[in-house]
Amino acid sequence: MKPQIVGIVMDGNGRWAEQRGLPRVEGHRQGARAVFRAIEAAIILNIKHLILYAFSTENWKRPYEEISFLFSLLRKHLVLQERRIMELGVRFYWIGRRNGLPADLVAALERLERKTARNERISVYLALNYGGRAEIADAAAYLAARSLPITPQSISQALYAPQIADCDLIIRTAGEKRLSNFLLWQAAYAELVFLDVLWPDFGYEHFAFAVEEFSRRKRRFGGL
């Protein structure tokens, strides 16, 4: 059995750069290239939904210069890589809070969502200004504002992307063993695979290893 819905905590850009005596921003630049290797690997491995944790609601604590570079890099890639995204058959989604992000970045993200709306090979979700707790709180607020019942099923339907309410596999790079507020609701029965590879070095072989590890596990969902 292979996973259909996979989330990745893309960790290790800064350490990758520091190990090479380079500025942290160079790690982010190389990490952006790894994103496309991950997407291409996911297509080969027949993954249907890929969620990439790019910027959390807690990452605002980082230096302004680093945040500004990250957003600039993302804007650049959204424009320069649009043709490649279309050729890969990616349907792009953005999940996260809109407030606080630059207006031109929001416009670029929403434009790519519209542009790729008919693509069907793989759905890729960019978790930007995203936090698992914030997502659950936003879902509860949405239901409460409409006087709808708050149940596990209704919360799942009110999440940023209801179609990924039950994640199969979460991969984290760079050796850390925690979720860091990523897909807290969706991770209820997800299998977790932690890899030592730093994100800029992530490639097909690492993705394939995680999928193989997933296939060896027995998922019980609370049963026997």
C-alpha atoms as an extended CHARMM CRD file, in Angstrom:
* protein
*
       224  EXT
         1         1  MET       CA              0.0000000000        0.0000000000        0.0000000000  PROA      1               0.0000000000
         2         2  LYS       CA              1.2930000000        3.4390000000       -0.9490000000  PROA      2               0.0000000000
         3         3  PRO       CA              0.3300000000        6.7940000000        0.5530000000  PROA      3               0.0000000000
         4         4  GLN       CA             -1.9840000000        9.0810000000       -1.3900000000  PROA      4               0.0000000000
         5         5  ILE       CA             -1.6630000000       12.1910000000        0.7870000000  PROA      5               0.0000000000
         6         6  VAL       CA              1.8440000000       13.1920000000        1.8920000000  PROA      6               0.0000000000
         7         7  GLY       CA              3.0070000000       16.2110000000        3.8670000000  PROA      7               0.0000000000
         8         8  ILE       CA              6.6290000000       17.3520000000        4.0860000000  PROA      8               0.0000000000
         9         9  VAL       CA              8.2440000000       19.5690000000        6.7160000000  PROA      9               0.0000000000
        10        10  MET       CA             11.0310000000       21.0510000000        4.5900000000  PROA      10              0.0000000000
        11        11  ASP       CA             13.6840000000       21.6020000000        7.2590000000  PROA      11              0.0000000000
        12        12  GLY       CA             17.4040000000       22.2700000000        7.0970000000  PROA      12              0.0000000000
        13        13  ASN       CA             17.9410000000       25.1120000000        4.6310000000  PROA      13              0.0000000000
        14        14  GLY       CA             19.7910000000       27.2520000000        7.1620000000  PROA      14              0.0000000000
        15        15  ARG       CA             22.0030000000       24.4240000000        8.3980000000  PROA      15              0.0000000000
        16        16  TRP       CA             22.8090000000       23.4270000000        4.8230000000  PROA      16              0.0000000000
        17        17  ALA       CA             24.1110000000       26.9330000000        4.1570000000  PROA      17              0.0000000000
        18        18  GLU       CA             25.9700000000       27.2430000000        7.4630000000  PROA      18              0.0000000000
        19        19  GLN       CA             27.7950000000       23.9470000000        6.8970000000  PROA      19              0.0000000000
        20        20  ARG       CA             29.1270000000       25.4090000000        3.6530000000  PROA      20              0.0000000000
        21        21  GLY       CA             30.0030000000       28.8290000000        5.0290000000  PROA      21              0.0000000000
        22        22  LEU       CA             27.2320000000       30.4440000000        3.0000000000  PROA      22              0.0000000000
        23        23  PRO       CA             24.5310000000       32.9320000000        4.0410000000  PROA      23              0.0000000000
        24        24  ARG       CA             21.2380000000       31.3720000000        5.1680000000  PROA      24              0.0000000000
        25        25  VAL       CA             19.4470000000       32.8070000000        2.1590000000  PROA      25              0.0000000000
        26        26  GLU       CA             21.5280000000       30.5820000000       -0.1210000000  PROA      26              0.0000000000
        27        27  GLY       CA             20.0910000000       27.5930000000        1.7040000000  PROA      27              0.0000000000
        28        28  HSD       CA             16.5900000000       28.8430000000        0.9210000000  PROA      28              0.0000000000
        29        29  ARG       CA             17.5370000000       29.3110000000       -2.7330000000  PROA      29              0.0000000000
        30        30  GLN       CA             18.7590000000       25.7260000000       -2.9810000000  PROA      30              0.0000000000
        31        31  GLY       CA             15.7360000000       24.5530000000       -1.0040000000  PROA      31              0.0000000000
        32        32  ALA       CA             13.4540000000       26.0320000000       -3.6570000000  PROA      32              0.0000000000
        33        33  ARG       CA             15.1030000000       23.7690000000       -6.2280000000  PROA      33              0.0000000000
        34        34  ALA       CA             14.4830000000       20.7610000000       -3.9910000000  PROA      34              0.0000000000
        35        35  VAL       CA             10.7630000000       21.5620000000       -4.0890000000  PROA      35              0.0000000000
        36        36  PHE       CA             10.5950000000       20.6180000000       -7.7640000000  PROA      36              0.0000000000
        37        37  ARG       CA             12.6000000000       17.4510000000       -7.1960000000  PROA      37              0.0000000000
        38        38  ALA       CA             10.0400000000       16.5130000000       -4.5370000000  PROA      38              0.0000000000
        39        39  ILE       CA              7.1130000000       17.2250000000       -6.8620000000  PROA      39              0.0000000000
        40        40  GLU       CA              8.6570000000       15.2020000000       -9.6830000000  PROA      40              0.0000000000
        41        41  ALA       CA              9.3810000000       12.3310000000       -7.2750000000  PROA      41              0.0000000000
        42        42  ALA       CA              5.8070000000       12.4460000000       -5.9860000000  PROA      42              0.0000000000
        43        43  ILE       CA              4.4930000000       12.1150000000       -9.5370000000  PROA      43              0.0000000000
        44        44  ILE       CA              6.7110000000        9.0800000000      -10.1960000000  PROA      44              0.0000000000
        45        45  LEU       CA              5.5860000000        7.5350000000       -6.8900000000  PROA      45              0.0000000000
        46        46  ASN       CA              1.9020000000        8.1220000000       -7.7530000000  PROA      46              0.0000000000
        47        47  ILE       CA              1.2490000000       10.4860000000       -4.8600000000  PROA      47              0.0000000000
        48        48  LYS       CA             -2.0240000000       12.3330000000       -5.4420000000  PROA      48              0.0000000000
        49        49  HSD       CA             -1.7310000000       15.1230000000       -2.8530000000  PROA      49              0.0000000000
        50        50  LEU       CA              1.5360000000       16.7190000000       -1.6780000000  PROA      50              0.0000000000
        51        51  ILE       CA              1.5450000000       19.3270000000        1.1130000000  PROA      51              0.0000000000
        52        52  LEU       CA              4.7310000000       21.3900000000        1.5240000000  PROA      52              0.0000000000
        53        53  TYR       CA              5.3330000000       23.3390000000        4.7490000000  PROA      53              0.0000000000
        54        54  ALA       CA              6.9900000000       26.5340000000        3.5470000000  PROA      54              0.0000000000
        55        55  PHE       CA              6.3610000000       29.2320000000        6.1840000000  PROA      55              0.0000000000
        56        56  SER       CA              4.5930000000       28.8390000000        9.5140000000  PROA      56              0.0000000000
        57        57  THR       CA              2.5990000000       31.3140000000       11.5770000000  PROA      57              0.0000000000
        58        58  GLU       CA              5.5480000000       31.1860000000       13.9950000000  PROA      58              0.0000000000
        59        59  ASN       CA              8.1870000000       31.9810000000       11.3580000000  PROA      59              0.0000000000
        60        60  TRP       CA              7.3720000000       35.6840000000       11.6550000000  PROA      60              0.0000000000
        61        61  LYS       CA              9.8210000000       35.6310000000       14.5880000000  PROA      61              0.0000000000
        62        62  ARG       CA             12.7110000000       35.3070000000       12.1420000000  PROA      62              0.0000000000
        63        63  PRO       CA             14.7890000000       38.3250000000       11.0330000000  PROA      63              0.0000000000
        64        64  TYR       CA             12.9690000000       40.6940000000        8.6880000000  PROA      64              0.0000000000
        65        65  GLU       CA             15.6870000000       40.3690000000        6.0460000000  PROA      65              0.0000000000
        66        66  GLU       CA             15.2870000000       36.5860000000        5.8930000000  PROA      66              0.0000000000
        67        67  ILE       CA             11.4900000000       36.7890000000        5.6840000000  PROA      67              0.0000000000
        68        68  SER       CA             11.6970000000       39.4200000000        2.9630000000  PROA      68              0.0000000000
        69        69  PHE       CA             14.0900000000       37.2310000000        0.9650000000  PROA      69              0.0000000000
        70        70  LEU       CA             11.8280000000       34.1960000000        1.3420000000  PROA      70              0.0000000000
        71        71  PHE       CA              8.8120000000       36.0730000000        0.0010000000  PROA      71              0.0000000000
        72        72  SER       CA             10.8520000000       37.5720000000       -2.8430000000  PROA      72              0.0000000000
        73        73  LEU       CA             12.1940000000       34.1290000000       -3.7560000000  PROA      73              0.0000000000
        74        74  LEU       CA              8.6890000000       32.6840000000       -3.7440000000  PROA      74              0.0000000000
        75        75  ARG       CA              7.3350000000       35.4670000000       -5.9730000000  PROA      75              0.0000000000
        76        76  LYS       CA             10.1820000000       34.8860000000       -8.4030000000  PROA      76              0.0000000000
        77        77  HSD       CA              9.6050000000       31.1420000000       -8.5910000000  PROA      77              0.0000000000
        78        78  LEU       CA              5.8470000000       31.5080000000       -8.9990000000  PROA      78              0.0000000000
        79        79  VAL       CA              6.5130000000       33.5360000000      -12.1480000000  PROA      79              0.0000000000
        80        80  LEU       CA              9.5980000000       31.8070000000      -13.5560000000  PROA      80              0.0000000000
        81        81  GLN       CA              8.4200000000       28.2610000000      -12.8950000000  PROA      81              0.0000000000
        82        82  GLU       CA              4.8050000000       28.6640000000      -14.0330000000  PROA      82              0.0000000000
        83        83  ARG       CA              5.4440000000       26.9110000000      -17.3370000000  PROA      83              0.0000000000
        84        84  ARG       CA              7.1960000000       24.0270000000      -15.5900000000  PROA      84              0.0000000000
        85        85  ILE       CA              4.3280000000       23.7160000000      -13.1160000000  PROA      85              0.0000000000
        86        86  MET       CA              1.8600000000       23.5240000000      -15.9920000000  PROA      86              0.0000000000
        87        87  GLU       CA              3.9680000000       20.9570000000      -17.8700000000  PROA      87              0.0000000000
        88        88  LEU       CA              4.0860000000       18.7590000000      -14.7610000000  PROA      88              0.0000000000
        89        89  GLY       CA              0.2910000000       18.8510000000      -14.5250000000  PROA      89              0.0000000000
        90        90  VAL       CA              0.3090000000       20.3440000000      -11.0420000000  PROA      90              0.0000000000
        91        91  ARG       CA             -2.8670000000       21.7160000000       -9.5490000000  PROA      91              0.0000000000
        92        92  PHE       CA             -1.6420000000       24.3270000000       -7.0930000000  PROA      92              0.0000000000
        93        93  TYR       CA             -3.2980000000       25.3010000000       -3.8270000000  PROA      93              0.0000000000
        94        94  TRP       CA             -2.2630000000       27.7370000000       -1.1430000000  PROA      94              0.0000000000
        95        95  ILE       CA             -3.2690000000       26.9340000000        2.4410000000  PROA      95              0.0000000000
        96        96  GLY       CA             -2.7460000000       29.4010000000        5.2680000000  PROA      96              0.0000000000
        97        97  ARG       CA             -3.8210000000       32.7880000000        6.5190000000  PROA      97              0.0000000000
        98        98  ARG       CA             -3.9300000000       35.7140000000        4.1070000000  PROA      98              0.0000000000
        99        99  ASN       CA             -3.3830000000       38.4850000000        6.6460000000  PROA      99              0.0000000000
       100       100  GLY       CA              0.1570000000       39.7870000000        6.9910000000  PROA      100             0.0000000000
       101       101  LEU       CA              1.4260000000       38.6530000000        3.6010000000  PROA      101             0.0000000000
       102       102  PRO       CA              2.4280000000       41.1700000000        0.8980000000  PROA      102             0.0000000000
       103       103  ALA       CA             -0.4590000000       41.9460000000       -1.4490000000  PROA      103             0.0000000000
       104       104  ASP       CA              1.5680000000       41.1670000000       -4.5800000000  PROA      104             0.0000000000
       105       105  LEU       CA              2.5230000000       37.7580000000       -3.1950000000  PROA      105             0.0000000000
       106       106  VAL       CA             -1.1110000000       36.9750000000       -2.3810000000  PROA      106             0.0000000000
       107       107  ALA       CA             -2.0900000000       38.0050000000       -5.9160000000  PROA      107             0.0000000000
       108       108  ALA       CA              0.6000000000       35.7540000000       -7.4210000000  PROA      108             0.0000000000
       109       109  LEU       CA             -0.4980000000       32.7830000000       -5.3190000000  PROA      109             0.0000000000
       110       110  GLU       CA             -4.1510000000       33.2420000000       -6.2130000000  PROA      110             0.0000000000
       111       111  ARG       CA             -3.2890000000       33.6700000000       -9.8890000000  PROA      111             0.0000000000
       112       112  LEU       CA             -1.4240000000       30.3520000000       -9.9210000000  PROA      112             0.0000000000
       113       113  GLU       CA             -4.3810000000       28.6590000000       -8.2270000000  PROA      113             0.0000000000
       114       114  ARG       CA             -6.6460000000       29.8760000000      -11.0290000000  PROA      114             0.0000000000
       115       115  LYS       CA             -4.1330000000       29.0690000000      -13.7640000000  PROA      115             0.0000000000
       116       116  THR       CA             -3.7140000000       25.4420000000      -12.6590000000  PROA      116             0.0000000000
       117       117  ALA       CA             -7.3570000000       24.7640000000      -11.7420000000  PROA      117             0.0000000000
       118       118  ARG       CA             -7.8160000000       22.1920000000      -14.5240000000  PROA      118             0.0000000000
       119       119  ASN       CA             -4.5910000000       20.2650000000      -13.9620000000  PROA      119             0.0000000000
       120       120  GLU       CA             -5.1140000000       16.7610000000      -12.5970000000  PROA      120             0.0000000000
       121       121  ARG       CA             -1.8150000000       14.8540000000      -12.3770000000  PROA      121             0.0000000000
       122       122  ILE       CA             -1.0120000000       15.9040000000       -8.8010000000  PROA      122             0.0000000000
       123       123  SER       CA             -2.3450000000       18.4440000000       -6.3050000000  PROA      123             0.0000000000
       124       124  VAL       CA              0.3640000000       20.4420000000       -4.5230000000  PROA      124             0.0000000000
       125       125  TYR       CA             -0.5160000000       22.5160000000       -1.4740000000  PROA      125             0.0000000000
       126       126  LEU       CA              1.8630000000       25.2480000000       -0.3370000000  PROA      126             0.0000000000
       127       127  ALA       CA              1.4360000000       25.8080000000        3.3990000000  PROA      127             0.0000000000
       128       128  LEU       CA              2.3900000000       29.4780000000        3.6920000000  PROA      128             0.0000000000
       129       129  ASN       CA              1.6410000000       31.5350000000        6.7910000000  PROA      129             0.0000000000
       130       130  TYR       CA              0.1720000000       28.2640000000        7.9910000000  PROA      130             0.0000000000
       131       131  GLY       CA             -0.2250000000       26.7910000000       11.4640000000  PROA      131             0.0000000000
       132       132  GLY       CA             -2.1260000000       23.6950000000       12.4790000000  PROA      132             0.0000000000
       133       133  ARG       CA             -3.6100000000       25.3570000000       15.5480000000  PROA      133             0.0000000000
       134       134  ALA       CA             -4.5940000000       28.4170000000       13.5130000000  PROA      134             0.0000000000
       135       135  GLU       CA             -6.2890000000       26.1940000000       10.9300000000  PROA      135             0.0000000000
       136       136  ILE       CA             -8.3610000000       24.4060000000       13.5760000000  PROA      136             0.0000000000
       137       137  ALA       CA             -9.2540000000       27.7190000000       15.2390000000  PROA      137             0.0000000000
       138       138  ASP       CA            -10.2710000000       29.2060000000       11.8870000000  PROA      138             0.0000000000
       139       139  ALA       CA            -12.4290000000       26.1630000000       11.1230000000  PROA      139             0.0000000000
       140       140  ALA       CA            -14.1670000000       26.4010000000       14.5030000000  PROA      140             0.0000000000
       141       141  ALA       CA            -14.7300000000       30.1480000000       14.0430000000  PROA      141             0.0000000000
       142       142  TYR       CA            -16.1940000000       29.5290000000       10.5660000000  PROA      142             0.0000000000
       143       143  LEU       CA            -18.6700000000       27.0030000000       11.9660000000  PROA      143             0.0000000000
       144       144  ALA       CA            -19.5780000000       29.1160000000       14.9950000000  PROA      144             0.0000000000
       145       145  ALA       CA            -20.2160000000       32.2120000000       12.8640000000  PROA      145             0.0000000000
       146       146  ARG       CA            -22.7690000000       30.2120000000       10.8780000000  PROA      146             0.0000000000
       147       147  SER       CA            -24.2910000000       28.4990000000       13.9380000000  PROA      147             0.0000000000
       148       148  LEU       CA            -23.2640000000       25.1190000000       12.5500000000  PROA      148             0.0000000000
       149       149  PRO       CA            -22.6240000000       22.1280000000       14.8150000000  PROA      149             0.0000000000
       150       150  ILE       CA            -18.9920000000       21.6050000000       15.7740000000  PROA      150             0.0000000000
       151       151  THR       CA            -18.1580000000       17.9390000000       15.2180000000  PROA      151             0.0000000000
       152       152  PRO       CA            -15.0710000000       16.1300000000       13.9220000000  PROA      152             0.0000000000
       153       153  GLN       CA            -16.7800000000       15.7990000000       10.5350000000  PROA      153             0.0000000000
       154       154  SER       CA            -17.8020000000       19.4590000000       10.2990000000  PROA      154             0.0000000000
       155       155  ILE       CA            -14.3410000000       20.6380000000       11.3470000000  PROA      155             0.0000000000
       156       156  SER       CA            -12.7510000000       18.4390000000        8.6680000000  PROA      156             0.0000000000
       157       157  GLN       CA            -15.0230000000       20.0410000000        6.0650000000  PROA      157             0.0000000000
       158       158  ALA       CA            -14.1720000000       23.5560000000        7.2780000000  PROA      158             0.0000000000
       159       159  LEU       CA            -10.3950000000       23.1670000000        7.0420000000  PROA      159             0.0000000000
       160       160  TYR       CA             -8.4050000000       25.1230000000        4.4510000000  PROA      160             0.0000000000
       161       161  ALA       CA             -8.4210000000       22.0820000000        2.1270000000  PROA      161             0.0000000000
       162       162  PRO       CA            -11.0600000000       19.5050000000        3.1420000000  PROA      162             0.0000000000
       163       163  GLN       CA             -9.7920000000       17.0330000000        0.5520000000  PROA      163             0.0000000000
       164       164  ILE       CA             -6.6320000000       16.4410000000        2.6310000000  PROA      164             0.0000000000
       165       165  ALA       CA             -8.3460000000       16.0920000000        6.0190000000  PROA      165             0.0000000000
       166       166  ASP       CA             -6.7060000000       12.6870000000        6.5890000000  PROA      166             0.0000000000
       167       167  CYS       CA             -2.9980000000       12.6640000000        5.7730000000  PROA      167             0.0000000000
       168       168  ASP       CA             -1.3070000000        9.2950000000        5.1740000000  PROA      168             0.0000000000
       169       169  LEU       CA              2.3600000000       10.1670000000        5.5950000000  PROA      169             0.0000000000
       170       170  ILE       CA              4.3520000000       13.0790000000        7.0000000000  PROA      170             0.0000000000
       171       171  ILE       CA              8.0500000000       13.3540000000        6.1860000000  PROA      171             0.0000000000
       172       172  ARG       CA             10.4070000000       15.6840000000        8.0380000000  PROA      172             0.0000000000
       173       173  THR       CA             13.9660000000       16.3480000000        6.9170000000  PROA      173             0.0000000000
       174       174  ALA       CA             17.0680000000       17.4870000000        8.8390000000  PROA      174             0.0000000000
       175       175  GLY       CA             16.7930000000       14.9860000000       11.6830000000  PROA      175             0.0000000000
       176       176  GLU       CA             14.3140000000       16.8120000000       13.9080000000  PROA      176             0.0000000000
       177       177  LYS       CA             11.4900000000       14.6830000000       15.3110000000  PROA      177             0.0000000000
       178       178  ARG       CA              8.4850000000       16.9260000000       15.7940000000  PROA      178             0.0000000000
       179       179  LEU       CA              5.5300000000       18.2510000000       13.7940000000  PROA      179             0.0000000000
       180       180  SER       CA              6.1410000000       21.9460000000       14.5060000000  PROA      180             0.0000000000
       181       181  ASN       CA              2.4380000000       22.8220000000       14.2560000000  PROA      181             0.0000000000
       182       182  PHE       CA              2.0450000000       21.1660000000       10.8360000000  PROA      182             0.0000000000
       183       183  LEU       CA             -1.2140000000       19.4220000000        9.8750000000  PROA      183             0.0000000000
       184       184  LEU       CA             -2.1940000000       18.7840000000       13.4950000000  PROA      184             0.0000000000
       185       185  TRP       CA             -5.7490000000       17.7690000000       12.6110000000  PROA      185             0.0000000000
       186       186  GLN       CA             -4.7920000000       15.8220000000        9.5140000000  PROA      186             0.0000000000
       187       187  ALA       CA             -1.9590000000       13.9600000000       11.2760000000  PROA      187             0.0000000000
       188       188  ALA       CA             -4.2570000000       12.0540000000       13.6590000000  PROA      188             0.0000000000
       189       189  TYR       CA             -3.3700000000        8.6970000000       12.0600000000  PROA      189             0.0000000000
       190       190  ALA       CA             -0.5540000000        9.7210000000        9.7450000000  PROA      190             0.0000000000
       191       191  GLU       CA              2.6320000000        7.6900000000        9.6420000000  PROA      191             0.0000000000
       192       192  LEU       CA              5.7140000000        9.7740000000       10.4590000000  PROA      192             0.0000000000
       193       193  VAL       CA              9.1050000000        9.3430000000        8.8040000000  PROA      193             0.0000000000
       194       194  PHE       CA             12.0730000000       11.4300000000        9.9470000000  PROA      194             0.0000000000
       195       195  LEU       CA             15.0670000000       11.7630000000        7.6400000000  PROA      195             0.0000000000
       196       196  ASP       CA             18.5370000000       13.1240000000        8.4030000000  PROA      196             0.0000000000
       197       197  VAL       CA             18.9790000000       14.6600000000        4.9430000000  PROA      197             0.0000000000
       198       198  LEU       CA             18.8740000000       18.4640000000        4.8590000000  PROA      198             0.0000000000
       199       199  TRP       CA             16.1240000000       19.7990000000        2.6350000000  PROA      199             0.0000000000
       200       200  PRO       CA             18.3420000000       21.2540000000       -0.1580000000  PROA      200             0.0000000000
       201       201  ASP       CA             19.7780000000       17.7400000000       -0.6690000000  PROA      201             0.0000000000
       202       202  PHE       CA             16.3720000000       16.0170000000       -0.7480000000  PROA      202             0.0000000000
       203       203  GLY       CA             15.7210000000       13.9450000000       -3.8460000000  PROA      203             0.0000000000
       204       204  TYR       CA             13.8510000000       11.0030000000       -5.2960000000  PROA      204             0.0000000000
       205       205  GLU       CA             15.7900000000        8.4080000000       -3.2920000000  PROA      205             0.0000000000
       206       206  HSD       CA             14.7580000000       10.0230000000        0.0000000000  PROA      206             0.0000000000
       207       207  PHE       CA             11.1060000000       10.2630000000       -1.0120000000  PROA      207             0.0000000000
       208       208  ALA       CA             11.1300000000        6.6560000000       -2.2270000000  PROA      208             0.0000000000
       209       209  PHE       CA             12.6980000000        5.4930000000        1.0540000000  PROA      209             0.0000000000
       210       210  ALA       CA              9.9390000000        7.2150000000        3.0550000000  PROA      210             0.0000000000
       211       211  VAL       CA              7.2330000000        5.6560000000        0.8720000000  PROA      211             0.0000000000
       212       212  GLU       CA              8.8300000000        2.2180000000        1.2440000000  PROA      212             0.0000000000
       213       213  GLU       CA              8.9630000000        2.6850000000        5.0150000000  PROA      213             0.0000000000
       214       214  PHE       CA              5.2790000000        3.6190000000        4.9600000000  PROA      214             0.0000000000
       215       215  SER       CA              4.4150000000        0.4900000000        2.9900000000  PROA      215             0.0000000000
       216       216  ARG       CA              6.0310000000       -1.7120000000        5.6510000000  PROA      216             0.0000000000
       217       217  ARG       CA              3.8650000000       -0.3540000000        8.4440000000  PROA      217             0.0000000000
       218       218  LYS       CA              0.5050000000       -1.7290000000        9.5250000000  PROA      218             0.0000000000
       219       219  ARG       CA             -2.0610000000        1.0280000000        9.9730000000  PROA      219             0.0000000000
       220       220  ARG       CA             -4.6730000000        0.1100000000       12.5690000000  PROA      220             0.0000000000
       221       221  PHE       CA             -6.5610000000        3.4090000000       13.0350000000  PROA      221             0.0000000000
       222       222  GLY       CA             -7.2440000000        2.5150000000       16.6610000000  PROA      222             0.0000000000
       223       223  GLY       CA             -8.2300000000       -1.0860000000       15.9310000000  PROA      223             0.0000000000
       224       224  LEU       CA             -6.3120000000       -4.3590000000       16.1920000000  PROA      224             0.0000000000
